[in-house]
Amino acid sequence: MITNKESVIFTQITKKRKLDREFAWISREFKDFHTLSDIEINNVERYAALHLGYQF
């Protein structure tokens, strides 16, 4: 029989695992961004040129 405490612990562990996966995804997705200027919309062309090897 699952007690209320065990149920709460199971739920907390499940939520923590989901949150860890989200943070891991965010870290992988944004690993190239080091400053706020890297993610500004105005710098999209410069960022694309840098990573595609074009000269601006």
C-alpha distance matrix in Angstrom:
0.0 3.8 6.3 9.7 11.4 9.6 10.4 13.9 14.5 13.7 16.0 18.6 18.8 19.3 22.0 23.6 24.0 25.5 27.8 28.9 29.8 31.8 33.7 34.4 35.9 37.9 39.2 40.3 41.8 43.8 44.7 48.4 48.6 49.7 51.4 51.3 54.6 52.9 50.8 53.4 54.4 58.1 57.5 56.1 59.4 59.9 56.4 56.8 60.2 59.0 56.2 58.4 61.4 63.8 66.3 66.3
3.8 0.0 3.8 6.7 8.2 6.1 6.6 10.1 10.8 10.2 12.3 14.9 15.3 15.9 18.3 20.0 20.6 22.2 24.3 25.4 26.5 28.4 30.2 31.1 32.6 34.5 35.8 37.1 38.6 40.4 41.4 45.1 45.2 46.2 47.7 47.6 50.9 49.4 47.2 49.8 50.9 54.6 54.0 52.7 56.0 56.5 53.0 53.6 57.0 55.7 53.1 55.3 58.3 60.6 63.1 63.0
6.3 3.8 0.0 3.8 5.4 5.3 6.3 8.7 10.0 10.6 12.4 14.4 15.5 16.6 18.5 20.1 21.3 22.9 24.5 25.8 27.4 29.0 30.4 31.7 33.4 34.9 36.2 37.8 39.3 40.9 41.8 45.5 45.3 46.1 47.5 47.2 50.7 49.4 47.2 49.7 51.0 54.6 54.2 53.1 56.5 56.9 53.5 54.3 57.7 56.4 53.9 56.3 59.3 61.5 63.8 63.5
9.7 6.7 3.8 0.0 3.8 5.5 5.0 6.2 8.7 9.9 10.6 12.3 14.3 15.4 16.5 18.3 20.1 21.3 22.5 24.3 26.0 27.2 28.6 30.3 31.9 33.1 34.5 36.4 37.6 39.0 40.1 43.7 43.3 44.1 45.1 44.7 48.2 47.1 44.8 47.2 48.5 52.0 51.8 50.8 54.4 54.8 51.5 52.4 55.9 54.6 52.3 54.8 57.7 59.8 62.0 61.5
11.4 8.2 5.4 3.8 0.0 3.8 5.4 5.1 6.2 8.6 9.9 10.6 12.3 14.2 15.4 16.5 18.4 20.1 21.0 22.4 24.5 25.8 26.8 28.5 30.4 31.5 32.6 34.6 36.1 37.3 38.2 41.9 41.5 42.0 43.2 43.0 46.5 45.5 43.4 45.9 47.4 50.9 50.5 49.7 53.2 53.4 50.0 51.1 54.5 53.0 50.8 53.4 56.2 58.4 60.5 60.1
9.6 6.1 5.3 5.5 3.8 0.0 3.8 5.4 5.1 6.1 8.5 9.8 10.5 12.2 14.2 15.2 16.5 18.4 19.9 20.9 22.7 24.4 25.7 26.8 28.8 30.3 31.3 33.0 34.6 36.1 36.9 40.6 40.5 41.3 42.7 42.7 46.1 44.8 42.8 45.4 46.9 50.4 49.8 48.7 52.2 52.3 48.9 49.8 53.2 51.7 49.2 51.7 54.6 56.9 59.1 58.9
10.4 6.6 6.3 5.0 5.4 3.8 0.0 3.8 5.5 5.1 6.2 8.6 10.0 10.6 12.3 14.2 15.5 16.7 18.4 20.0 21.4 22.8 24.4 25.8 27.3 28.8 30.3 31.9 33.2 34.8 35.9 39.5 39.3 40.3 41.6 41.3 44.7 43.3 41.1 43.6 44.8 48.4 48.0 46.8 50.3 50.7 47.3 48.1 51.6 50.3 47.9 50.2 53.2 55.4 57.6 57.3
13.9 10.1 8.7 6.2 5.1 5.4 3.8 0.0 3.8 5.4 5.1 6.1 8.6 9.9 10.6 12.2 14.3 15.5 16.4 18.2 20.1 21.1 22.4 24.2 25.9 26.9 28.3 30.3 31.5 32.8 34.0 37.6 37.1 37.9 39.0 38.6 42.1 40.9 38.8 41.2 42.6 46.1 45.8 44.8 48.4 48.7 45.4 46.4 49.8 48.5 46.3 48.8 51.7 53.8 55.9 55.4
14.5 10.8 10.0 8.7 6.2 5.1 5.5 3.8 0.0 3.8 5.4 5.1 6.1 8.6 9.9 10.5 12.3 14.3 15.2 16.3 18.4 20.0 20.9 22.3 24.4 25.7 26.6 28.5 30.1 31.4 32.2 35.9 35.7 36.3 37.7 37.7 41.2 39.9 37.9 40.6 42.2 45.7 45.0 44.1 47.6 47.6 44.2 45.3 48.6 47.1 44.7 47.4 50.1 52.4 54.5 54.2
13.7 10.2 10.6 9.9 8.6 6.1 5.1 5.4 3.8 0.0 3.8 5.5 5.2 6.2 8.7 9.9 10.7 12.5 14.3 15.3 16.8 18.6 20.1 21.1 22.9 24.6 25.8 27.2 28.8 30.5 31.3 35.0 35.1 36.1 37.7 37.6 41.0 39.4 37.3 40.1 41.4 44.9 44.2 43.0 46.4 46.6 43.1 43.9 47.3 45.9 43.4 45.8 48.7 51.0 53.3 53.2
16.0 12.3 12.4 10.6 9.9 8.5 6.2 5.1 5.4 3.8 0.0 3.8 5.5 5.1 6.2 8.6 10.0 10.7 12.3 14.2 15.6 16.7 18.4 20.0 21.3 22.7 24.3 26.0 27.1 28.7 30.0 33.5 33.3 34.4 35.7 35.4 38.7 37.2 35.0 37.5 38.7 42.3 41.9 40.7 44.1 44.6 41.2 42.0 45.5 44.2 41.8 44.2 47.2 49.3 51.5 51.2
18.6 14.9 14.4 12.3 10.6 9.8 8.6 6.1 5.1 5.5 3.8 0.0 3.8 5.4 5.1 6.1 8.6 9.9 10.4 12.1 14.3 15.3 16.3 18.2 20.0 21.0 22.2 24.3 25.6 26.8 27.8 31.5 31.1 31.8 33.1 32.9 36.4 35.1 33.0 35.6 37.2 40.6 40.1 39.2 42.7 42.8 39.5 40.6 43.9 42.5 40.3 42.9 45.7 47.8 49.9 49.5
18.8 15.3 15.5 14.3 12.3 10.5 10.0 8.6 6.1 5.2 5.5 3.8 0.0 3.8 5.5 5.1 6.2 8.7 9.8 10.4 12.4 14.3 15.3 16.3 18.4 20.0 20.8 22.5 24.3 25.7 26.4 30.1 30.2 31.0 32.7 32.9 36.2 34.6 32.8 35.7 37.2 40.6 39.7 38.7 42.0 42.1 38.5 39.5 42.8 41.2 38.8 41.4 44.1 46.5 48.7 48.5
19.3 15.9 16.6 15.4 14.2 12.2 10.6 9.9 8.6 6.2 5.1 5.4 3.8 0.0 3.8 5.5 5.2 6.4 8.7 9.9 10.8 12.6 14.5 15.5 16.8 18.7 20.1 21.4 22.7 24.6 25.7 29.3 29.4 30.7 32.4 32.3 35.5 33.7 31.6 34.4 35.6 39.2 38.4 37.0 40.3 40.7 37.2 37.8 41.2 39.9 37.4 39.7 42.7 44.9 47.3 47.1
22.0 18.3 18.5 16.5 15.4 14.2 12.3 10.6 9.9 8.7 6.2 5.1 5.5 3.8 0.0 3.8 5.5 5.1 6.1 8.6 9.9 10.6 12.4 14.2 15.4 16.6 18.3 20.1 21.0 22.5 23.9 27.4 27.1 28.4 29.7 29.4 32.6 31.1 28.9 31.5 32.8 36.3 35.7 34.6 38.1 38.4 35.0 35.9 39.4 38.1 35.8 38.3 41.2 43.2 45.4 45.0
23.6 20.0 20.1 18.3 16.5 15.2 14.2 12.2 10.5 9.9 8.6 6.1 5.1 5.5 3.8 0.0 3.8 5.4 5.0 6.0 8.6 9.8 10.5 12.1 14.2 15.2 16.2 18.2 19.8 21.0 21.8 25.5 25.3 26.2 27.7 27.8 31.2 29.6 27.8 30.6 32.3 35.7 34.8 33.8 37.3 37.2 33.8 34.9 38.2 36.6 34.4 37.1 39.8 42.0 44.1 43.8
24.0 20.6 21.3 20.1 18.4 16.5 15.5 14.3 12.3 10.7 10.0 8.6 6.2 5.2 5.5 3.8 0.0 3.8 5.4 5.0 6.2 8.7 10.0 10.5 12.4 14.3 15.2 16.5 18.3 20.0 20.8 24.5 24.8 26.0 28.0 28.3 31.4 29.4 27.6 30.7 32.1 35.5 34.4 33.1 36.3 36.4 32.8 33.6 36.8 35.3 32.8 35.3 38.1 40.4 42.7 42.7
25.5 22.2 22.9 21.3 20.1 18.4 16.7 15.5 14.3 12.5 10.7 9.9 8.7 6.4 5.1 5.4 3.8 0.0 3.8 5.4 5.1 6.3 8.8 9.9 10.7 12.5 14.3 15.5 16.5 18.4 19.8 23.3 23.4 25.1 26.7 26.6 29.6 27.6 25.5 28.4 29.5 33.0 32.1 30.7 34.0 34.4 30.8 31.5 34.9 33.7 31.2 33.5 36.5 38.7 41.0 40.8
27.8 24.3 24.5 22.5 21.0 19.9 18.4 16.4 15.2 14.3 12.3 10.4 9.8 8.7 6.1 5.0 5.4 3.8 0.0 3.8 5.4 5.0 6.2 8.6 9.9 10.6 12.2 14.3 15.2 16.5 17.8 21.3 21.0 22.3 23.8 23.6 26.8 25.1 23.1 25.9 27.4 30.8 30.0 28.9 32.4 32.5 29.1 30.1 33.5 32.1 29.9 32.6 35.4 37.4 39.5 39.1
28.9 25.4 25.8 24.3 22.4 20.9 20.0 18.2 16.3 15.3 14.2 12.1 10.4 9.9 8.6 6.0 5.0 5.4 3.8 0.0 3.8 5.4 5.2 6.1 8.6 9.9 10.4 12.3 14.1 15.4 16.0 19.7 19.9 21.0 23.0 23.5 26.5 24.6 23.0 26.2 27.9 31.1 29.8 28.8 32.1 31.9 28.3 29.4 32.6 30.8 28.5 31.3 33.9 36.2 38.3 38.3
29.8 26.5 27.4 26.0 24.5 22.7 21.4 20.1 18.4 16.8 15.6 14.3 12.4 10.8 9.9 8.6 6.2 5.1 5.4 3.8 0.0 3.8 5.5 5.0 6.2 8.6 9.8 10.6 12.1 14.3 15.2 18.7 19.3 21.1 23.2 23.6 26.3 24.0 22.3 25.5 26.7 30.1 28.7 27.2 30.4 30.4 26.8 27.4 30.7 29.2 26.6 29.1 31.9 34.2 36.6 36.7
31.8 28.4 29.0 27.2 25.8 24.4 22.8 21.1 20.0 18.6 16.7 15.3 14.3 12.6 10.6 9.8 8.7 6.3 5.0 5.4 3.8 0.0 3.8 5.4 5.1 6.2 8.6 9.9 10.4 12.2 13.9 17.2 17.2 19.1 20.8 20.7 23.5 21.4 19.3 22.3 23.5 27.0 25.9 24.5 27.8 28.1 24.6 25.4 28.8 27.6 25.2 27.7 30.6 32.6 34.9 34.6
33.7 30.2 30.4 28.6 26.8 25.7 24.4 22.4 20.9 20.1 18.4 16.3 15.3 14.5 12.4 10.5 10.0 8.8 6.2 5.2 5.5 3.8 0.0 3.8 5.4 5.0 6.0 8.6 9.7 10.5 11.6 15.2 15.0 16.3 18.1 18.5 21.5 19.5 17.9 21.1 22.8 26.0 24.7 23.8 27.1 26.9 23.4 24.6 27.8 26.2 24.1 27.0 29.6 31.7 33.6 33.4
34.4 31.1 31.7 30.3 28.5 26.8 25.8 24.2 22.3 21.1 20.0 18.2 16.3 15.5 14.2 12.1 10.5 9.9 8.6 6.1 5.0 5.4 3.8 0.0 3.8 5.5 5.1 6.2 8.6 10.1 10.4 14.1 14.8 16.4 18.9 19.8 22.4 19.8 18.7 22.2 23.8 26.8 25.1 23.9 26.9 26.5 22.8 23.8 26.8 25.0 22.6 25.3 27.9 30.3 32.5 32.6
35.9 32.6 33.4 31.9 30.4 28.8 27.3 25.9 24.4 22.9 21.3 20.0 18.4 16.8 15.4 14.2 12.4 10.7 9.9 8.6 6.2 5.1 5.4 3.8 0.0 3.8 5.4 5.2 6.0 8.5 9.9 13.1 13.9 16.3 18.5 19.0 21.2 18.5 16.9 20.3 21.4 24.6 22.9 21.3 24.3 24.4 20.7 21.2 24.5 23.1 20.5 23.0 25.9 28.1 30.5 30.5
37.9 34.5 34.9 33.1 31.5 30.3 28.8 26.9 25.7 24.6 22.7 21.0 20.0 18.7 16.6 15.2 14.3 12.5 10.6 9.9 8.6 6.2 5.0 5.5 3.8 0.0 3.8 5.5 5.1 6.0 8.1 11.2 11.1 13.3 15.2 15.3 17.8 15.4 13.7 17.0 18.5 21.6 20.2 19.0 22.2 22.1 18.6 19.7 23.0 21.6 19.5 22.2 25.0 26.9 28.9 28.6
39.2 35.8 36.2 34.5 32.6 31.3 30.3 28.3 26.6 25.8 24.3 22.2 20.8 20.1 18.3 16.2 15.2 14.3 12.2 10.4 9.8 8.6 6.0 5.1 5.4 3.8 0.0 3.8 5.5 5.5 5.6 9.3 9.8 11.4 14.0 15.0 17.5 14.9 14.1 17.8 19.7 22.4 20.4 19.6 22.6 21.9 18.3 19.7 22.6 20.6 18.5 21.6 24.0 26.2 28.1 28.1
40.3 37.1 37.8 36.4 34.6 33.0 31.9 30.3 28.5 27.2 26.0 24.3 22.5 21.4 20.1 18.2 16.5 15.5 14.3 12.3 10.6 9.9 8.6 6.2 5.2 5.5 3.8 0.0 3.8 5.6 5.4 8.6 10.4 12.7 15.6 16.8 18.6 15.5 14.8 18.5 19.9 22.6 20.3 18.9 21.5 21.0 17.2 18.0 20.8 19.0 16.4 19.2 21.7 24.2 26.4 26.8
41.8 38.6 39.3 37.6 36.1 34.6 33.2 31.5 30.1 28.8 27.1 25.6 24.3 22.7 21.0 19.8 18.3 16.5 15.2 14.1 12.1 10.4 9.7 8.6 6.0 5.1 5.5 3.8 0.0 3.8 5.9 7.9 9.1 12.2 14.5 15.0 16.5 13.3 12.1 15.6 16.6 19.4 17.4 15.7 18.5 18.4 14.7 15.3 18.6 17.2 14.7 17.4 20.2 22.3 24.5 24.6
43.8 40.4 40.9 39.0 37.3 36.1 34.8 32.8 31.4 30.5 28.7 26.8 25.7 24.6 22.5 21.0 20.0 18.4 16.5 15.4 14.3 12.2 10.5 10.1 8.5 6.0 5.5 5.6 3.8 0.0 3.8 5.5 5.5 8.5 10.7 11.4 13.1 10.1 9.2 12.9 14.6 17.2 15.1 14.1 17.1 16.5 12.9 14.4 17.4 15.8 14.0 17.1 19.5 21.4 23.2 22.9
44.7 41.4 41.8 40.1 38.2 36.9 35.9 34.0 32.2 31.3 30.0 27.8 26.4 25.7 23.9 21.8 20.8 19.8 17.8 16.0 15.2 13.9 11.6 10.4 9.9 8.1 5.6 5.4 5.9 3.8 0.0 3.8 5.5 7.5 10.8 12.7 14.1 11.0 11.4 15.2 17.2 19.3 16.6 16.0 18.5 17.2 13.6 15.3 17.7 15.3 13.6 17.0 18.9 21.2 22.9 23.0
48.4 45.1 45.5 43.7 41.9 40.6 39.5 37.6 35.9 35.0 33.5 31.5 30.1 29.3 27.4 25.5 24.5 23.3 21.3 19.7 18.7 17.2 15.2 14.1 13.1 11.2 9.3 8.6 7.9 5.5 3.8 0.0 3.8 6.3 9.4 11.4 11.9 8.5 9.7 13.3 15.2 16.7 13.6 13.1 15.3 13.6 10.1 12.1 14.2 11.6 10.2 13.9 15.5 17.7 19.1 19.3
48.6 45.2 45.3 43.3 41.5 40.5 39.3 37.1 35.7 35.1 33.3 31.1 30.2 29.4 27.1 25.3 24.8 23.4 21.0 19.9 19.3 17.2 15.0 14.8 13.9 11.1 9.8 10.4 9.1 5.5 5.5 3.8 0.0 3.8 6.0 7.7 8.6 5.6 6.7 10.3 12.8 14.4 11.7 12.0 14.7 13.1 10.0 12.7 15.0 12.8 12.3 15.8 17.4 19.0 19.9 19.4
49.7 46.2 46.1 44.1 42.0 41.3 40.3 37.9 36.3 36.1 34.4 31.8 31.0 30.7 28.4 26.2 26.0 25.1 22.3 21.0 21.1 19.1 16.3 16.4 16.3 13.3 11.4 12.7 12.2 8.5 7.5 6.3 3.8 0.0 3.8 7.1 8.4 6.7 8.7 11.7 14.9 15.9 13.3 14.5 17.0 14.8 12.3 15.5 17.1 14.5 14.6 18.4 19.3 20.8 21.3 20.6
51.4 47.7 47.5 45.1 43.2 42.7 41.6 39.0 37.7 37.7 35.7 33.1 32.7 32.4 29.7 27.7 28.0 26.7 23.8 23.0 23.2 20.8 18.1 18.9 18.5 15.2 14.0 15.6 14.5 10.7 10.8 9.4 6.0 3.8 0.0 3.8 5.4 5.4 7.4 9.5 13.0 13.8 11.8 13.7 16.4 14.3 12.5 16.1 17.6 15.5 16.3 19.8 20.7 21.6 21.6 20.3
51.3 47.6 47.2 44.7 43.0 42.7 41.3 38.6 37.7 37.6 35.4 32.9 32.9 32.3 29.4 27.8 28.3 26.6 23.6 23.5 23.6 20.7 18.5 19.8 19.0 15.3 15.0 16.8 15.0 11.4 12.7 11.4 7.7 7.1 3.8 0.0 3.8 5.3 5.6 6.6 10.4 11.5 10.4 12.5 15.6 14.2 12.8 16.1 18.1 16.7 17.6 20.8 22.0 22.4 22.4 20.5
54.6 50.9 50.7 48.2 46.5 46.1 44.7 42.1 41.2 41.0 38.7 36.4 36.2 35.5 32.6 31.2 31.4 29.6 26.8 26.5 26.3 23.5 21.5 22.4 21.2 17.8 17.5 18.6 16.5 13.1 14.1 11.9 8.6 8.4 5.4 3.8 0.0 3.8 5.5 5.3 8.8 8.7 7.3 10.1 12.6 11.0 10.3 13.9 15.3 14.2 15.7 18.6 19.5 19.5 19.1 17.1
52.9 49.4 49.4 47.1 45.5 44.8 43.3 40.9 39.9 39.4 37.2 35.1 34.6 33.7 31.1 29.6 29.4 27.6 25.1 24.6 24.0 21.4 19.5 19.8 18.5 15.4 14.9 15.5 13.3 10.1 11.0 8.5 5.6 6.7 5.4 5.3 3.8 0.0 3.8 5.8 8.6 9.3 6.8 8.3 11.0 9.4 7.5 11.0 12.9 11.5 12.4 15.5 16.7 17.2 17.4 15.9
50.8 47.2 47.2 44.8 43.4 42.8 41.1 38.8 37.9 37.3 35.0 33.0 32.8 31.6 28.9 27.8 27.6 25.5 23.1 23.0 22.3 19.3 17.9 18.7 16.9 13.7 14.1 14.8 12.1 9.2 11.4 9.7 6.7 8.7 7.4 5.6 5.5 3.8 0.0 3.8 6.4 8.5 7.2 7.8 11.3 10.9 8.9 11.7 14.3 13.7 13.9 16.7 18.6 18.9 19.6 17.8
53.4 49.8 49.7 47.2 45.9 45.4 43.6 41.2 40.6 40.1 37.5 35.6 35.7 34.4 31.5 30.6 30.7 28.4 25.9 26.2 25.5 22.3 21.1 22.2 20.3 17.0 17.8 18.5 15.6 12.9 15.2 13.3 10.3 11.7 9.5 6.6 5.3 5.8 3.8 0.0 3.8 5.4 5.7 7.3 10.6 10.7 9.9 12.6 14.9 14.9 15.8 18.1 19.8 19.4 19.6 17.2
54.4 50.9 51.0 48.5 47.4 46.9 44.8 42.6 42.2 41.4 38.7 37.2 37.2 35.6 32.8 32.3 32.1 29.5 27.4 27.9 26.7 23.5 22.8 23.8 21.4 18.5 19.7 19.9 16.6 14.6 17.2 15.2 12.8 14.9 13.0 10.4 8.8 8.6 6.4 3.8 0.0 3.8 5.4 5.6 8.8 10.2 9.9 11.6 14.0 15.0 15.8 17.4 19.4 18.5 18.9 16.4
58.1 54.6 54.6 52.0 50.9 50.4 48.4 46.1 45.7 44.9 42.3 40.6 40.6 39.2 36.3 35.7 35.5 33.0 30.8 31.1 30.1 27.0 26.0 26.8 24.6 21.6 22.4 22.6 19.4 17.2 19.3 16.7 14.4 15.9 13.8 11.5 8.7 9.3 8.5 5.4 3.8 0.0 3.8 5.7 7.5 8.5 9.6 11.5 13.0 14.2 15.8 17.2 18.5 17.1 16.9 13.9
57.5 54.0 54.2 51.8 50.5 49.8 48.0 45.8 45.0 44.2 41.9 40.1 39.7 38.4 35.7 34.8 34.4 32.1 30.0 29.8 28.7 25.9 24.7 25.1 22.9 20.2 20.4 20.3 17.4 15.1 16.6 13.6 11.7 13.3 11.8 10.4 7.3 6.8 7.2 5.7 5.4 3.8 0.0 3.8 5.6 5.3 6.1 8.6 9.9 10.6 12.3 14.1 15.2 14.2 14.1 11.6
56.1 52.7 53.1 50.8 49.7 48.7 46.8 44.8 44.1 43.0 40.7 39.2 38.7 37.0 34.6 33.8 33.1 30.7 28.9 28.8 27.2 24.5 23.8 23.9 21.3 19.0 19.6 18.9 15.7 14.1 16.0 13.1 12.0 14.5 13.7 12.5 10.1 8.3 7.8 7.3 5.6 5.7 3.8 0.0 3.8 5.5 5.1 6.1 8.5 9.8 10.7 11.9 13.9 13.0 13.8 11.8
59.4 56.0 56.5 54.4 53.2 52.2 50.3 48.4 47.6 46.4 44.1 42.7 42.0 40.3 38.1 37.3 36.3 34.0 32.4 32.1 30.4 27.8 27.1 26.9 24.3 22.2 22.6 21.5 18.5 17.1 18.5 15.3 14.7 17.0 16.4 15.6 12.6 11.0 11.3 10.6 8.8 7.5 5.6 3.8 0.0 3.8 5.5 5.2 6.0 8.5 10.1 10.3 11.7 10.0 10.6 8.5
59.9 56.5 56.9 54.8 53.4 52.3 50.7 48.7 47.6 46.6 44.6 42.8 42.1 40.7 38.4 37.2 36.4 34.4 32.5 31.9 30.4 28.1 26.9 26.5 24.4 22.1 21.9 21.0 18.4 16.5 17.2 13.6 13.1 14.8 14.3 14.2 11.0 9.4 10.9 10.7 10.2 8.5 5.3 5.5 3.8 0.0 3.8 5.5 5.1 6.1 8.7 9.8 10.3 9.0 8.9 7.0
56.4 53.0 53.5 51.5 50.0 48.9 47.3 45.4 44.2 43.1 41.2 39.5 38.5 37.2 35.0 33.8 32.8 30.8 29.1 28.3 26.8 24.6 23.4 22.8 20.7 18.6 18.3 17.2 14.7 12.9 13.6 10.1 10.0 12.3 12.5 12.8 10.3 7.5 8.9 9.9 9.9 9.6 6.1 5.1 5.5 3.8 0.0 3.8 5.5 5.1 6.3 8.5 9.9 10.0 11.0 10.0
56.8 53.6 54.3 52.4 51.1 49.8 48.1 46.4 45.3 43.9 42.0 40.6 39.5 37.8 35.9 34.9 33.6 31.5 30.1 29.4 27.4 25.4 24.6 23.8 21.2 19.7 19.7 18.0 15.3 14.4 15.3 12.1 12.7 15.5 16.1 16.1 13.9 11.0 11.7 12.6 11.6 11.5 8.6 6.1 5.2 5.5 3.8 0.0 3.8 5.4 5.3 5.8 8.2 8.1 10.2 9.9
60.2 57.0 57.7 55.9 54.5 53.2 51.6 49.8 48.6 47.3 45.5 43.9 42.8 41.2 39.4 38.2 36.8 34.9 33.5 32.6 30.7 28.8 27.8 26.8 24.5 23.0 22.6 20.8 18.6 17.4 17.7 14.2 15.0 17.1 17.6 18.1 15.3 12.9 14.3 14.9 14.0 13.0 9.9 8.5 6.0 5.1 5.5 3.8 0.0 3.8 5.6 5.1 5.7 4.6 6.4 6.6
59.0 55.7 56.4 54.6 53.0 51.7 50.3 48.5 47.1 45.9 44.2 42.5 41.2 39.9 38.1 36.6 35.3 33.7 32.1 30.8 29.2 27.6 26.2 25.0 23.1 21.6 20.6 19.0 17.2 15.8 15.3 11.6 12.8 14.5 15.5 16.7 14.2 11.5 13.7 14.9 15.0 14.2 10.6 9.8 8.5 6.1 5.1 5.4 3.8 0.0 3.8 5.6 5.4 6.4 7.6 8.4
56.2 53.1 53.9 52.3 50.8 49.2 47.9 46.3 44.7 43.4 41.8 40.3 38.8 37.4 35.8 34.4 32.8 31.2 29.9 28.5 26.6 25.2 24.1 22.6 20.5 19.5 18.5 16.4 14.7 14.0 13.6 10.2 12.3 14.6 16.3 17.6 15.7 12.4 13.9 15.8 15.8 15.8 12.3 10.7 10.1 8.7 6.3 5.3 5.6 3.8 0.0 3.8 5.5 7.9 10.3 11.6
58.4 55.3 56.3 54.8 53.4 51.7 50.2 48.8 47.4 45.8 44.2 42.9 41.4 39.7 38.3 37.1 35.3 33.5 32.6 31.3 29.1 27.7 27.0 25.3 23.0 22.2 21.6 19.2 17.4 17.1 17.0 13.9 15.8 18.4 19.8 20.8 18.6 15.5 16.7 18.1 17.4 17.2 14.1 11.9 10.3 9.8 8.5 5.8 5.1 5.6 3.8 0.0 3.8 5.7 9.1 11.0
61.4 58.3 59.3 57.7 56.2 54.6 53.2 51.7 50.1 48.7 47.2 45.7 44.1 42.7 41.2 39.8 38.1 36.5 35.4 33.9 31.9 30.6 29.6 27.9 25.9 25.0 24.0 21.7 20.2 19.5 18.9 15.5 17.4 19.3 20.7 22.0 19.5 16.7 18.6 19.8 19.4 18.5 15.2 13.9 11.7 10.3 9.9 8.2 5.7 5.4 5.5 3.8 0.0 3.8 6.6 9.4
63.8 60.6 61.5 59.8 58.4 56.9 55.4 53.8 52.4 51.0 49.3 47.8 46.5 44.9 43.2 42.0 40.4 38.7 37.4 36.2 34.2 32.6 31.7 30.3 28.1 26.9 26.2 24.2 22.3 21.4 21.2 17.7 19.0 20.8 21.6 22.4 19.5 17.2 18.9 19.4 18.5 17.1 14.2 13.0 10.0 9.0 10.0 8.1 4.6 6.4 7.9 5.7 3.8 0.0 3.8 6.4
66.3 63.1 63.8 62.0 60.5 59.1 57.6 55.9 54.5 53.3 51.5 49.9 48.7 47.3 45.4 44.1 42.7 41.0 39.5 38.3 36.6 34.9 33.6 32.5 30.5 28.9 28.1 26.4 24.5 23.2 22.9 19.1 19.9 21.3 21.6 22.4 19.1 17.4 19.6 19.6 18.9 16.9 14.1 13.8 10.6 8.9 11.0 10.2 6.4 7.6 10.3 9.1 6.6 3.8 0.0 3.8
66.3 63.0 63.5 61.5 60.1 58.9 57.3 55.4 54.2 53.2 51.2 49.5 48.5 47.1 45.0 43.8 42.7 40.8 39.1 38.3 36.7 34.6 33.4 32.6 30.5 28.6 28.1 26.8 24.6 22.9 23.0 19.3 19.4 20.6 20.3 20.5 17.1 15.9 17.8 17.2 16.4 13.9 11.6 11.8 8.5 7.0 10.0 9.9 6.6 8.4 11.6 11.0 9.4 6.4 3.8 0.0
